[in-house]
Each structure stands twice: as structure tokens, then as C-alpha cells.
Amino acid sequence: MKITIRASGLIKSGPERELIDDYIMRANGLASNLGVSGVEESAIDTRKAKSRSHETQMILASVDNSSKLVILDERGKALTSRQMAKQIANWRDDGTRHLVFAIGGADGFDSAALSPALAARTVKWSFGTQVWPHKLVRVMIAEQLYRALAILAGTPYHRD
């Protein structure tokens, strides 16, 4: 299974970029032994989007209908790190080939812009009810993916 973070906006440099790159590198160090072919980030320049629907379509343009899509949204379900790890493992074991974590723009995703086939394979997760800056959400999901893989690998990184 391949894991991709698809996010609205570009982060060229700075502390957030360094953290994202570090956590993705760490995740990739664990991935191959866990049946994960890789973890990657794909930043989408949505500055030319004319509407929320258009922005959603731009972010999800290369996500095929057989992918599992996790939209990160404040109205989504909050999971513990262990629950997240278990769900990722379940999707991997059920044959999901591509798991996509999507971070929308300031106004979020337009659910109507999802194809029916992709909508059926979509869940919403949150990092709580607070509103987080998009750069931090990208850092947080990169870290949580590393943590999930570390949990699945049985490393002592995560402590309850």
C-alpha cells in the first residue's frame, strides 16, 4: 500500500517543511517492512481555483476511485494514535493499494465534488475540534503517519 498526503498550498521552506520532510523520511524507514511501499507528500497549488468545488477537484485530481481517501476535517472522527495505526493496518490487510490523506483549503472540501465511487471510499478524520493552520496539519499528519508505522513496527517510539 502506498500512502500519500495531498494538501492544498505549497510549503517551500521553513520549520514546517523541515518537520514534514523529517517525519516522511522516518516513516519511509519503517514502511517497507510493514507492507507499505512508501509515504509521500503532494502539494497542490490551488491559487487559481475559482471555487471550493474547483479546489477540491484540483486536490483530488490524481486520486483514483479505488483509493481509500481520508479527508482531514475538524468535523471528522478523532482517533487515538493506536486506533489510527490499527485502521491503516486493516486497510492494508484488506488490499487497499493507495491510501490518501487530503488537506483542503481554508474553506474545506466540497463533498459534492467527489465522484460517487470515491465518496463511497472516503472517511473524515480530525485532530480535534480546533481549527489548525494548514501547515501545522501537514506536520501533524506526517508525524502521526510515522507514529502509526512505528506502532505497527513495535518500536518504543509510542508510549501509552
Secondary structure, DSSP 4 states (H G I P E B T S, - for coil): -EEEEEEES---SSHHHHHHHHHHHHHHHHHGGGT--EEEEEEE--TT--SHHHHHHHHHTT--TTSEEEEEEEEEEE--HHHHHHHHHHHHHTT--EEEEEE--TT---GGGS-HHHHTTEEEEES-SS---HHHHHHHHHHHHHHHHHHHHT-TT---
